[in-house]
Amino acid sequence: MSSGYFGAHRTRLSLDDLHAGLITANHILHHQSVLDAYSHISVRNPDSTDTFFLADATPPSVISSLSDIIEFKFEDGSPLDTTLSLPSVSERWIDSELYKRFPGVNCVVHSHSTDVLPFCTAKVPLKPVIPSAGFLGSEAPAWDIASAYSSGIFPGSGSSGEKHDRLVRSQNLGAAFAIKFSKTSTSTGFIYSKLSESVSSVTGGHKDKEEQAEPDYAVILMRGHGFTVAARGIEEAVYMAIYTAINARVQREALQMSESYFGGTIEGSVPEKGGSIKGGKTKITEEVQTLNAKEARDAWETRRENGWLDRGWLEWKRAVEKNPLYENQVRSDEWQHDP
């Protein structure tokens, strides 16, 4: 199995290792207030080319055994075991379409963190303000599912019977969202990808367009909903999810402090005969400092290449192992001893 699933220091993994790590990741992200009862984390199956593991509808803090984990297919997000009657995560197509589109993505986190939600509702870009969030790049792009509802690409778009509940509850919505992780994220790109898939099935799997192994963006915000992380492995995904929330909290507090301390000016035009300011808005005198592109890139490379992800994982893992709220019944040699 790929060593990328749990850090560079590991050379081999069994599925028990993978399942134990997935359960621990659920506990860590709940403990860090990144996952609520309706959020999730999944991991690609390294022994298969077209399936991934995701817990059923059990809340992250309660997940404890293999019976809580389901294997799903990339193809359509359905369970591999068709006899299962367990309730499934309603937004699993976020994961299936990301794994399908990007072979280099091994772990996906979908969060409704209240630290990040303000950036999903206000038109304020989430930018890296601390080095630990350098993976955000210049800023985290935002996706509005309403663009998929109104695109006309999807069956039932605009019909009175279609649910506009902002949940990624179908394969088509998942595919539209996955495209946002690429820099060429347009409806035209989605149509091209669907045509490419059709051509691929006719020509026996050959695609003219070269496959993009990894996404251009690690984190995408979802308007009024939350955010999603696409990463190379579980430890990396957990790190990114936690520091996305921490960065959002720091940026929000810095914006509030800056406005309170420096104040701002009102910009707009006043009619000659008086009255209210047209197009008026407040401009903060001093903006919050963020990382530039090189600082963000170098900061992330340093943390990814020098064992920082493992270091964070060990601390967070220790905290949930000693907390009686969390139980992990899947034990393996890999997880009995710290590296």
Secondary structure, DSSP 8 states (H G I E B T S, - for coil): --GGGG-TT-----HHHHHHHHHHHHHHHHHTT---TT-EEEEE-TT-SSEEEEE-SS-TTT--SGGGEEEEETTTS-BSSTT--S---TTTHHHHHHHHH-TT--EEEEE--TTTHHHHHSS--B---SGGGGGGTT-B-EE-THHHHSSS-STTTT-TTS--SS---SHHHHHHHHHTTSSS-SHHHHHHHHHHHHHHHHTTS--SS----S-S-SEEEETTTEEEEEESSHHHHHHHHHHHHHHHHHHHHHHHHHHHHH-EEEEEE--TT--S-EEEEEEESS------HHHHHHHHHHHHHTTHHHHHHHHHHHHHHT-TT-------HHHHS--
